[in-house]
């Protein structure tokens, strides 16, 4: 029934997109009884209400509506109603929907530049990460996405990604030997797991819980918020802070939709996106503390924090060196390194 409902929604959105091809927007333009033109923008993501990014996306939609005096309406489909993040990007690219929130790992298949965010240990610390995300380099990457039919708007903090398993602490790469670890379906994440000694197992985020429960996978990698907002702490009881990657989420728009906006509309949407990102950062910090406490006290998860990261870094160096053979990737990484904190 859920798949049938999803198909019905997609058919409706596809018909709407086709009907709007005679206009300059992939959004659906309508007029009310006052003759004022209204535009409906469709936005999709995979999160439920427990996720911190859920509220940030709601804030973005509300600000777009309020600042436009309701001339722009944002209709949101959450909880993976329209599919996983790769599917959502295809829907944005083809103009069936206008906006999607996706993890940076999902963007790798659409833009080689964005593969840098999936590379292990490229950020020195949180300050370095923030310097990079606010840099002109990342802003240029948002614009360059238009070559793929997409347009970047902003990022959302998604924390460092570490390993969690049903009961095996990961304190050294050798602890990963023979373990099936769920990864996002992109070549960088898969190769990272292989170098660390794990058996990478791509699965949609929505299938991680059942995968852990049924033994299809031995573990996964994400921030510890996944233990509570996706209930993974019910089936995963060890969390090990190796912090191998720090992959942000991104708010992505159809390039056709973006280019159909007036300059005033572009500024309005961009400002709403930036504001939602800033408020998300503050919310994220509080929720990280709450999530860890809940995981320990209510779910019985054991956290391993004093992990020597050097053996992990050594294992993945060949991947960094390999990617640096691409001059464009090397240039981006060099610019990222220039922004390291003193």
Secondary structure by P-SEA (a helix, b strand, c coil): caaaaaaaaaaaaaaaaaaacccccccbbbbccccbbbbbbbbbbcccccccaaaaaaaaaaaaaaaacccbbbbbbcccccccaaaaaaaaaaccccbbbbcccccccccccccccccccccccaaaaaaaaacaaaaaaaaacccccbbbcccccccbbbbbcccccccccccccccbbbbcccaaaaaaaaaaccbbbbbcccaaaaaaaacccccccccccccccccccccccccccccccbbbbbbcccaaaaaaccaaaaaaaaaaaaaaaaaaaaaaaaaaaaaaaaaaccccccccccccaaaaaaaaaaaaaaaaccaaaaaaaaaaaaaccc
